[in-house]
């Protein structure tokens, strides 16, 4: 019918909407696939020297055992000397000093060797500084023995030819003596020069330091001071032990032209040993006062030694500490003691050590005084 209205929509019916498709802009490119990351193997910054530390540690252990083996030989030599006629045996203090020295060296080498096998920081640092000390003393000792041994052997050969008619001819004896001296010098130079050089070259490598730093990550007491300062501290500590030992066994102290023996000599050795022990601690702590005391004390000791060696009679001093005439005669026949060669050798070592202390000044900086700002002047 013409009057019929169009159908009305149902109010309860919910309209449905279809979302229009979203088209990506033409200017936006499709994302690229992320590249796959491959983990590259980590390349260490140093070459691990753990095997070398074990090998050199075993070498130190062997050297320590050899030093310990010398102790029973010294004891045996003391008993054999007592049984020998003529009263040529040395004082008990000499044998005790030798036994204590070999024991100290053996303990030090064994400790450093075990520490090197365990790849400890302190073992590497102490081995390096003691090897430098070992090398310098070894070079001086080798030069001294090279100059003295031919004279001593020639004197012994001439004495044997005078005392015995059955002695071999001079030409044959001289040839044999030359071979023996050469072998002795080569043997001494190997242990006093070649071995410490090998230790210095190995333990001075950066790879060895890095290996010990990574294998032993805990900071050790040797890390608190630079290696050159640590070396000076070790030298003073070793010197304190040596002076204390000499003062208790053979108190013969050179004091500005005189040899002090007995209680005064022993007291001087103990006092100097105490000073060296203080300097060892002060230098390790980088105290400027300790460095200045060392700079003043070492030249005084050098002057005292030089004046005494030049004026005093060493053989007469030995007779004052209880040596018999036969013992003094044996020592006087040796070119080492007759010309005070070993004493002058000690003097040369002290002069070199003083130069080393002067070089260490760079590590002992005097702290700058705090600057006080001037107060403004008050008006009126």
Secondary structure, 3 states (H helix, E strand, C coil): CCCCCCCCCCCCCCCCCCCCCCCCCCCCCCCCCCCCCCCCCCCCCCCCCHHHHHHHHHHHHHHHHHHHHHHHHHHHHHHHHHHCCCCCCCCHHHHHHHHHHHHHHHHHHHHHHHHHHCCCHHHHHHHHHHHHHHHHHHHHHHHHHHHHHHHHHHHHHHHHHHHCCCCCCHHHHHHHHHHHHHHHHHHHHHHHHHHHHHHHHHHCCHHHHHHHHHHCCCCCHHHHCCHHHHHHHHHHHHHHHHHHHHHHHCCEEEECCEEEEHHHHHHHHHHHHHHHHHHHHHHHCCCHHHHHHHHHHHHHHHHHHHHHHHHCCHHHHHHHCCCCHHHHHHHHHCHHHHCCHHHHHHHHHHHHHHHHHHHHHHHCCCCCCCCCCCCCCCCC
